[in-house]
Amino acid sequence: MADRRLQVFHAVAKHLSFTKAAEALFMTQPAVTFQIRQLEEHFNTRLFDRAHGRIALTPAGQVALEYAERILVMSAELDTRLKEMSGQVAGPLLIGASTTIAEFLLPQILGEFKARFPGVVPRLFVANSEAVQDRVAERALDLGFIEGESHLPSLVSDVVCDDELQVVCAPAHPLAKLKSATPKALTEHAYISREPGSGTREVIDHYLQKAGVPPDTMQVVMELGSPEALKGLVATGLGFAIMSRATVAKETQLGQLVQVPLSPRLHRHLAVVYPKERFHSLLVSGFVQFAKERLAALQSASAMRPAG
């Protein structure tokens, strides 16, 4: 219901980039530029300073941003409250999720929720935990599922369930013969790591550091941003990885990969994050509760399976 020009302005102001704002809004860059030009003409003032390939908010732009944020929040509340008064549980549900959660845990949950509420239209944004948090903080997403907990003060972080990370390797790899693997033993083998910004990477690095093994002493042969790519390379015998049990359940059962528990064990939280505000729609709060229950059940079932 809010003026589309305000929505576009808000995205550009948050990203300080026309290109990134266009990507976030699923628009072309010329369309974003046109909307900003119209808004500046409407107020008869410049909202952005453009110089040397960079943009910055002008004083007028700073004021406009404060009001735009309040207007957009109030507009969304009005739209949601009126729908809820009519008994509707429908509309778009903008969800972000880290790659591990999006690929291996959320599909079943989204399918079950959609079957229960056909009028809901989920849209899933997949990236690493850091990028998901940024999108939620910018209010480009209603909520996000991340690995670990958020460090952003503007977000609420609720733990959804626990997850165990284990060493994953090919059946012929030397580590496959162990009942458990210590952090120090891992430094003797080639390691395939997740990329910087990954919630999994952050948890693993912290674990290694705490165990007295600086992450930079690991024999990193490659960094990858996809759990699927990670599994494919590990299966070739190039090196081992440290991954969630849930991501390799199928490959372990088929005998393509082997899981070896770490010693001491490595557990982490999976969390849902959303903006700190008093009002949350029934749709968002209902999905959060539904996802918490289903994720806990899925992870409990995973934990009962043998490691391989």
Secondary structure, DSSP 8 states (H G I E B T S, - for coil): ---HHHHHHHHHHHHT-HHHHHHHHT--HHHHHHHHHHHHHHHTS-SEEEETTEEEE-HHHHHHHHHHHHHHHHHHHHHHHHHHHTT---EEEEEEEEHHHHHHTHHHHHHHHHHH-TTEEEEEEEE-HHHHHHHHHTTSSSEEEEES----TTEEEEEEEEEEEEEEE-TTSGGGG-SSB-HHHHTTSEEEEE-TT-HHHHHHHHHHHHTT--GGGSEEEEEES-HHHHHHHHHTTS-BEEEEGGGGHHHHHTTS-EEE-BSS-EEEEEEEEEE--S---HHHHHHHHHHHHHHHHHHHHHHHS---
